[in-house]
């Protein structure tokens, strides 16, 4: 119940395909904590080496982890599968 500390810890992960235009095109993906829980941390991954991450941070009143991805390939638009991870729980 979160009384005097942290409880209800869980790791949430969500994957999706996003479209990134060539030469610096960017996009975002996020994962939400279950209702009533807050995010303690998170991370991101992408399926192509030419994809970088420019954002990995909590969002929406600390109930979501949001990641921003950028396409470093100069001529090809890419459609990577990206995964966003969040560690969520109850806190008091």
N, C-alpha and C positions, 0 to 999 in steps of 0.2 A: 504493500500500500504506500510505499515511499516514506513512511514515518521515520523521521530522524536519519535520513540517509537515502540510499538508492535501492530500488527493488524492481522487479519485473523486467530485468534486462533481456533484450532480444536484439538479434541482428536481422535487419531487413535488407533485401536486395531486389533490384528491379532492372531488367534489361530491355532495350529497345533499339531499333534501327533509326538513325537520324541521317539527314542529308546535309552534307557540308560542301559548299562550293569550293572550287580550286583557289589556290593562292591566298590563303588566310581566311577562308570562309569559316564561320563559327556557328555553333548551336549549343543548346542546353538540354539537360535531362535532370530529373530529380526523383527522389523517393520520399514518401511521407511516413512518419511514425504512426502507429495505431492511435486511435482517439484517446486523449488523456495523457499520452506519453510525450516526453521531450527527447531531442536528439543530443547525445553526448559526444558524437564524433562520426566520421564517415570517410568515404573515399570513392574513387572512380577508376574505371579501366576502359580501354577501347581495343577493338579487334585489329587495327592497322597500326604499323609502326610510324606512318606519316601523320598520325593524329597526336596532337599535344593537348594538354589540359591547361586552361588559364584560370579556372575557378574551381575551388573545392571548399565549400563553406556551408554553415547552417543558414537557414532561411525561414521565413514565415513564423516569427515568434518562437524560433528554436524547435519547430515541429517537423522540419523537412531538411534533407541534405540536398544541395544543388551543385551540379558540376557543369562547367563550361568546357567545350572542346573546340579545337582549331585544326584546320587542315593545312599542313605545311607543304603539301604537294603543289608544285607551281602550275601544272596543267590539267590535272585530273580532279573532277568532283568525286567525292567518296561518300559511301553510304555504310559507315561502320556500325557494328553492333556495339553499343556502349552499356556499361553496367555501373549503377550507382549503389553504394552500400551505406547503410546508416546503423548506428548503434543507438538504440532507444531504451527508455525506461521511465520509471516514476522517480521523482526527486523531491525532497523536502529540505 
